[in-house]
């Protein structure tokens, strides 16, 4: 039994080592780090559902920080919808939330329709969620990937195709294990 536990733990560490390769530049403006437990939060979705991040432990979670006034967000969101959400939305081990920075409910709903996206957009009044991940004054176009243990494994800033493709590969790898 001890040998099986050891083999299992070694395979988990091997998987994490394969996934976590990226050094996050200081100018990305994050206050969280790769390998740290993701800051918990609770809020409501644009369709009125109560959401608490810790309720999703055991799933791979993607947090996409956004706002309707953000041009880069508008460029990236169709890619998230098509290349990530449509691919994984049926997977019970995956969750994706767009977190809209400090905008009223009606604006968030209209934003989701304009893009359009079908993944849940969450309300972040006063930016409390955003500022538990990023510095004050940091830009919103960013993604955080959280593993099944609730640890941050990957983070992006702005929309860069190479980085976006790396993020998709990280999500795929986490979901295949």
C-alpha positions in Angstrom: 0.0 0.0 0.0 2.8 2.4 0.8 4.4 1.7 -2.5 1.2 2.4 -4.4 0.8 5.7 -2.4 4.4 6.6 -3.3 3.9 5.8 -7.0 0.7 7.9 -7.0 2.3 10.9 -5.3 5.3 10.7 -7.7 2.9 10.7 -10.7 1.0 13.7 -9.3 4.3 15.6 -8.8 5.4 14.6 -12.3 2.2 15.9 -13.8 2.5 19.2 -11.9 6.1 19.6 -13.0 5.0 19.1 -16.7 2.3 21.7 -16.3 4.1 24.4 -14.3 6.9 25.7 -16.6 6.2 29.4 -16.9 7.9 32.3 -15.1 5.5 35.2 -14.7 7.0 38.6 -15.5 6.8 41.2 -12.8 5.2 43.6 -15.2 2.1 41.4 -15.4 1.0 43.0 -12.2 0.0 39.8 -10.3 0.2 39.7 -6.5 -0.4 35.9 -6.5 2.2 33.3 -7.5 2.3 30.0 -9.4 2.0 27.2 -6.9 0.1 29.2 -4.3 -3.5 28.4 -3.2 -5.9 30.5 -5.3 -7.5 33.2 -3.2 -11.1 32.2 -2.4 -14.0 34.4 -3.2 -17.8 34.4 -3.3 -20.0 36.4 -5.7 -23.0 36.0 -8.0 -23.1 35.2 -11.7 -24.9 37.5 -14.1 -27.8 34.9 -14.1 -28.1 35.1 -10.3 -26.3 32.0 -9.1 -24.2 32.2 -6.0 -20.6 31.2 -6.7 -17.8 30.4 -4.3 -14.4 29.4 -5.8 -13.7 26.8 -3.0 -16.8 24.9 -4.1 -15.0 24.0 -7.3 -12.0 22.3 -5.6 -11.6 19.0 -7.4 -12.1 20.7 -10.8 -9.7 22.6 -13.1 -10.9 26.2 -13.0 -10.1 29.0 -15.4 -10.7 32.6 -14.2 -10.8 35.2 -17.0 -10.7 38.7 -15.7 -12.5 41.1 -18.0 -14.6 44.3 -18.5 -16.9 45.6 -21.2 -14.7 48.6 -21.9 -11.6 46.4 -22.5 -10.7 46.1 -26.2 -8.2 43.3 -25.7 -10.8 41.4 -23.6 -13.2 41.7 -26.5 -10.5 40.3 -28.8 -9.7 37.4 -26.5 -13.1 36.3 -25.4 -14.3 34.7 -28.7 -11.1 32.6 -28.6 -11.9 31.5 -25.0 -15.5 30.7 -26.0 -14.5 28.7 -29.1 -11.2 27.1 -28.2 -11.7 26.4 -24.5 -15.3 26.6 -23.4 -16.9 24.8 -26.3 -14.2 22.1 -26.1 -14.5 21.5 -22.3 -18.0 22.7 -21.2 -19.3 19.2 -21.1 -16.4 18.0 -18.9 -17.6 17.8 -15.2 -14.0 18.4 -14.1 -13.8 21.8 -15.7 -15.2 25.3 -14.8 -14.7 28.6 -16.5 -15.7 32.0 -15.2 -15.3 35.4 -16.6 -15.0 37.9 -13.8 -16.2 41.3 -14.8 -14.5 44.2 -13.0 -16.8 46.5 -11.2 -19.6 46.9 -13.7 -23.4 46.7 -13.0 -25.4 43.6 -13.8 -27.2 45.0 -16.9 -23.9 46.1 -18.5 -22.4 42.6 -17.8 -25.4 40.9 -19.4 -25.2 43.1 -22.4 -21.5 42.6 -22.7 -21.9 38.7 -22.8 -24.5 39.1 -25.5 -22.4 41.4 -27.6 -19.3 39.2 -27.7 -21.1 36.6 -27.5 -20.0 34.2 -24.8 -22.0 31.4 -23.2 -19.7 30.8 -20.2 -20.7 32.4 -16.9 -19.7 36.0 -16.2 -19.4 36.8 -12.5 -19.9 40.2 -10.9 -17.0 41.8 -9.1 -18.3 44.9 -7.4 -15.5 47.3 -6.4 -13.0 44.8 -7.9 -12.5 42.8 -4.6 -11.9 39.6 -6.5 -9.6 41.1 -9.1 -7.5 42.9 -6.5 -7.0 39.7 -4.6 -5.1 38.5 -7.7 -3.6 41.6 -9.2 -2.1 44.9 -8.2 -4.3 48.1 -7.9 -4.3 49.7 -11.3 -3.4 46.6 -13.2 -5.2 45.8 -16.4 -8.0 43.3 -16.6 -7.1 41.2 -19.6 -5.7 38.2 -17.7 -6.4 34.5 -17.0 -5.6 32.3 -14.1 -5.7 28.5 -14.3 -6.2 26.6 -11.1 -5.6 22.9 -10.7 -7.9 20.4 -8.9 -6.2 21.0 -5.6 -7.0 24.7 -5.8 -3.4 25.9 -6.7 -2.6 28.4 -9.3 -0.7 26.7 -12.1 -0.7 29.2 -15.0 -1.4 32.9 -15.5 -1.6 35.1 -18.6 -1.7 38.8 -19.3 -3.1 40.5 -22.4 -3.9 38.3 -25.5 -0.8 36.8 -27.0 -1.4 33.9 -29.3 1.6 31.8 -28.1 0.7 32.3 -24.4 -2.9 31.5 -25.2 -1.9 28.3 -26.9 0.3 27.4 -23.9 -2.7 28.0 -21.6 -4.9 25.7 -23.7 -2.2 23.0 -23.5 -2.0 23.4 -19.7 -5.8 23.0 -19.4 -5.8 19.9 -21.6 -2.9 18.4 -19.6 -4.7 19.0 -16.3 -7.9 17.5 -17.6 -6.3 14.4 -19.0 -5.0 13.4 -15.6 
